[in-house]
Amino acid sequence: MPQRQSKAGEAQRMNTSTPDKRASRRTRNLMISAVIVAVFVAVAAVIVAINSGSEKDQPDAGADIQSVLVRDNSHRVGPVGDGKVTLVEFLDFECEACGAAFPFVEQLRETYSGRVTFVVRYFPIPSHFNAERAARAVEAAAGQGAFEAMYKKMYETQPEWAEQRVPKDDVFRGFASELGLNMTQWDTAYSDPATLQRIKDDVADGRTLGVQGTPTFFLDGVKLQPRSAEDFIEAIDAALAK
């Protein structure tokens, strides 16, 4: 009888500790994948920055950083946080480093869902042949409430269309069709000069903020320059703790 109670007690203790162990595993998995991604991102971003070396790397002294970072029409991805902490990413859908960072950013969105507001800004690099087209395709989808779906589609299929010196308009149109969008509306938006201007406005804001390479992140108005994924996560946790 005492032995049964001992086993029952042990089982109860094991069950009690399970949530902590699961949380620990999730954190560890996040950190492991993040470290791999961060190293690649850091190297690739430096290469892109060198290729655009004529651009300034500091925000315009006269700029109102907060108003330039997030516009009224800026895209929020996932559940909007309570407004306490905002992470802004300037990205290029053809950028290999952005594609490598995508899974990590998705994990961050899951981990900090409802606590951090994630904002996406377009910043297609001129040397990427289809980057601007990809941004137009995503923005055209956004007009039908499918920004996030097309955003994810671009990264999930990036190896199929990126780094090719031929227009991929038909490929992007196929993505819109697969998502079940109204193709007449999508075609009109894709070719609309206002759609391209929307993207150019993001690029202009990025340049004002000193963005050179992609991806570039700003946490509550401060440009992140983490040396590791752990630095990235610690910066978010510190912002939430304030």
N, C-alpha and C positions, 0 to 999 in steps of 0.2 A: 504493500500500500504506500509506504513512504517513497518507494522507488517510482511509482506511477506519478505521484505528486511532483517528484523531482523532474521527471521527463516533461510533464505538463508545464512546469514552471520554465523549463529550458525552452520549450516550444514557444511559450508566450514571449520570452525575452527575444527569441529570434524574430518573431513576427513584429515585435515592437521596433527592432532595429532595421527592418527591411526598408522603410521609406528613406532613412538616412543613407543606407548603402546604395539605393537606387539613385538618389540625388548625387551621391559622390561619383557613381559611375557616369552619369550624364555629364557632370562637370569635367571629369577626366577625359571622356570621349571628345567633348567640345574642345578642350585644350589641345589634345593630340592633333586633331584635324586642323585646328586653327594655326598651330605652329607651322605645319607643313605649308599651308596656304600663305601665311604671312611672309615666309622667307621668299617664296616665288613672287608675291606681289611687290615686295620691297625692291627686288632686283629689276623686275619688269618696269616698275614705275620710274626708276632711275633712268632706264634706257629711253623711255618716252620723253622724259623731261629733257634729256640731252638733245633729243631730236627737235625739241621746241625751245631751245635755249634762249631765243630772243625774247621770250615772254618773262615778265617779272614774276618773282616768287613770293612777293609780299602783298598783302591787301592794300588797295588804294587808301592813302591816309585820310582822304576826304569822304570815304564811303561809310554809309551806315550799315555796318556788317550784318546785323540781324535782319534788316529789311531786304538786303540783297541775297542773303542765304536762303530765305524761304519766302517765296511770293504767294499771293493768294491762290494762284493757279498751280502751284507746285504740287507734284504728286506724292501723296502719302501711301506707303505700302503696308498692308496689314492693319491690325487694330490701332487706332490713334491713341497714343498715350495720354496721360493726364496733363501734358503740357510742361511738365517739370524738366524733362530731358529730351533733347532732340538731336538725332544723328542724321546728318545730311551727307549723301554720297553723290559726287560728280562722276559719271560713268560713261563708258563707250561700249556699245553692245558687241563691237568687233574686237575689242581689246582683250587679248589673251589673259592678261593679268586680272581683268575684271571678271572674266569667265572662271578663273581659278578661285577668285575671292567669293564668287556667288554662293557656293554651298555654305561657307563660313558665315556670310551675312544672313543667309536663311536661318542658320542655327541661332544666330544672335536674335533674330526676330522672334523665334520660338521661345527662346530663353527669357527675353525681356518684353514679351507681348503684354501690351496694356500699360507698361511702365515707361517705355521709350517710344517716341514717335520717330519713325523712319521715313526720311524724305529722299526722293530720287530726283536728281537734276541731270539733264542731258549734257554731254561734253564730247561729241564725236571728234576724233582726231583726224585732221585733213588727210594724213597719209593712209588712213584706212578707207579703202575704196567704197565699201558699202555701209560704213558706220552711220553716215547721215541718212541714208535710205532706211536703215534699220530703225533709227530714231523716229523717222516719219511714219513708219509702219506701226510702231508702238503708240505714237501720239494719235494716229488715225483710229486705232483700236480704243484708245482712251475715250474718244467721243461717244463710244457705245458702252462705256462702263467696263471695258475689258483691258484696262492698262496692265494690271498685275498679271493676267493670263498671258498677254503677249510679251510682256517683260520676261517672264519665266521661259516662254517658248524660245525667245532669242538665245538665251544662255544654254538651254538644254540642247539646242540644235547648232550651236556656234561652229563646231568642227565641220559641219556640212556646207556652210556657205562663206565663212570668214576667210580672209587672206586670199581672195580670188579677185583678179582684176577684170571681172565682168559684172555687169549689173545683175542684181538678184531680186529685182522688183517682182518677178513672177513667183519666186520662192516665198517672199514675204506675203504676197497676195494669197498664196496657198495656205499659209499659216492662218490668215484671217478667215479663210473659208473653213478650215478645220475647226476653228473656234466657234463656228456658227454665226458669224457676224453678217449683217446686212451688207452685201458686197457693193451695192450701188452707193450707199453712204460711205463705205470705207474707201472706195475708189476716189470719190469726190474729195474726201478729207486728205487722202494720201497726196493728191496733186494740188491741193489748195496752198497757195503761197503763204497763207496765214499759219499753216502747220509748220512749214519750214521756218517762218519767222519766230514761232514759239520756241523752236529748238535753238535758233541763233540768239534769242534773248537769254536762254540758259547759259550758252557759251560766253556771252558778254558778261554775265554776272560772275561766271567762273574766273574769267580773266581779271575782272575787278578785284576778286578775292585772292588772286595770285595762284590760281590753279594752273599747273603745267602738265602733269601726267594724270593718268587714270589707273585705278580708282583713287580719288582724293576724298578724305572724310573730314567733316567738321563736327565736333561735339560741343553743343551749346555755344557756337560761335568761334570755337578755338580749333585751329587746324591740327589734326592729330598727326604726330610723327612717331608712332610706336616702334620700338626696336624688336618687339616680339608680340605674339598674339596675347600673351599674358598682360603686357602693357595695355593693349587695346581693351581687354576685358576689365582690367583694374581701373582704367580711366572712366568707363561707363559706371562701374560700381561706385566710384568716388563721387561722380556727378549725382547719382541717385541718393547717396548718403547725405548730401548737403541739405 
